[in-house]
Amino acid sequence: MFTSHEGKQVPQVTFHTRQGDQWLDLSTDQLFKNKTVIVFSLPGAFTPTCSSSHLPRYNELAGVFKSHGVDSILCVSVNDTFVMNAWKAEQSAANITFIPDGNGEFTKGMNMLVEKADLGFGPRSWRYSMLVRNGVVEKMFIEPNKPGDPFEVSDADTMLKYLAPDYKVQESVSIFTKPGCPYCSKAKQMLQERGIQYEEIVLGKDATTVSLRAVTGRATVPQVFIGGRHIGGSDDLDVYLNSEADVCEVAQ
């Protein structure tokens, strides 16, 4: 069984990282002393759940965590620094600090080192997350000890619910655009004026017109999705945002 580290100091470890063409050692104190830090640890870089869900959501909510007093978000994995650097570049996760625990020393100190020889991985980290204040673990979310790779409690939304239980998370927003489109610029401006974060999917770079038509049934841009719902173009977005504002005023 995995035991919680709540109320204890994080292990004193030196992490060997590669920054550019130079080696840079980072100590536990450098990462945690006098800081409020979120750590999420996972079995391996580039693995499916880690790449599709665990990491992206922490990166997406980084601004929200920062507004609630979090200084940094660390992603720890028993991988070497070259693998972690490559994964960071592939994921475009600029809001996350990637920590290579290549020898598993930190993970072992957290009592989270597990053997995954059946997958050819060797020793790896069990999946968990924690909130650390000035080097002391305040809260841990440890995945249940059952076969496979459970992903139930170490996610970013669970951590946010603990840190700020009354905070209402913005629904995810995606917008299909293409370069030089004035209606796309209008739609993005409307979102920006309301402080709404969004993911931009650029035709010719991130997707094709075929993809756009397959997903939306339309071939024009912009096309906006909010919380899994297809809103439509810039005029549709304007109507949607104004109707949402009217609802809020009535509620007040």
Rosetta blueprint (number, residue, H / E / L):
1 M L
2 F L
3 T L
4 S L
5 H L
6 E L
7 G L
8 K L
9 Q E
10 V L
11 P L
12 Q L
13 V L
14 T E
15 F E
16 H E
17 T E
18 R E
19 Q E
20 G L
21 D L
22 Q E
23 W E
24 L E
25 D E
26 L E
27 S E
28 T H
29 D H
30 Q H
31 L H
32 F H
33 K L
34 N L
35 K L
36 T E
37 V E
38 I E
39 V E
40 F E
41 S E
42 L E
43 P L
44 G L
45 A L
46 F L
47 T L
48 P H
49 T H
50 C H
51 S H
52 S H
53 S H
54 H H
55 L H
56 P H
57 R H
58 Y H
59 N H
60 E H
61 L L
62 A H
63 G H
64 V H
65 F H
66 K H
67 S H
68 H L
69 G L
70 V L
71 D L
72 S E
73 I E
74 L E
75 C E
76 V E
77 S E
78 V L
79 N L
80 D L
81 T H
82 F H
83 V H
84 M H
85 N H
86 A H
87 W H
88 K H
89 A H
90 E H
91 Q H
92 S L
93 A L
94 A L
95 N L
96 I L
97 T E
98 F E
99 I E
100 P E
101 D L
102 G L
103 N L
104 G L
105 E H
106 F H
107 T H
108 K H
109 G H
110 M L
111 N L
112 M L
113 L E
114 V E
115 E E
116 K E
117 A H
118 D H
119 L H
120 G L
121 F L
122 G E
123 P E
124 R E
125 S E
126 W L
127 R L
128 Y E
129 S E
130 M E
131 L E
132 V E
133 R E
134 N L
135 G L
136 V E
137 V E
138 E E
139 K E
140 M E
141 F E
142 I E
143 E L
144 P L
145 N L
146 K L
147 P L
148 G L
149 D L
150 P L
151 F L
152 E L
153 V L
154 S L
155 D L
156 A H
157 D H
158 T H
159 M H
160 L H
161 K H
162 Y H
163 L H
164 A L
165 P L
166 D L
167 Y L
168 K L
169 V L
170 Q L
171 E L
172 S L
173 V E
174 S E
175 I E
176 F E
177 T E
178 K L
179 P L
180 G L
181 C L
182 P H
183 Y H
184 C H
185 S H
186 K H
187 A H
188 K H
189 Q H
190 M H
191 L H
192 Q H
193 E H
194 R L
195 G L
196 I L
197 Q L
198 Y L
199 E E
200 E E
201 I E
202 V E
203 L E
204 G L
205 K L
206 D L
207 A E
208 T L
209 T H
210 V H
211 S H
212 L H
213 R H
214 A H
215 V H
216 T H
217 G L
218 R L
219 A L
220 T L
221 V L
222 P L
223 Q E
224 V E
225 F E
226 I E
227 G L
228 G L
229 R E
230 H E
231 I E
232 G E
233 G L
234 S H
235 D H
236 D H
237 L H
238 D H
239 V H
240 Y H
241 L H
242 N H
243 S H
244 E H
245 A H
246 D H
247 V H
248 C H
249 E H
250 V H
251 A H
252 Q L
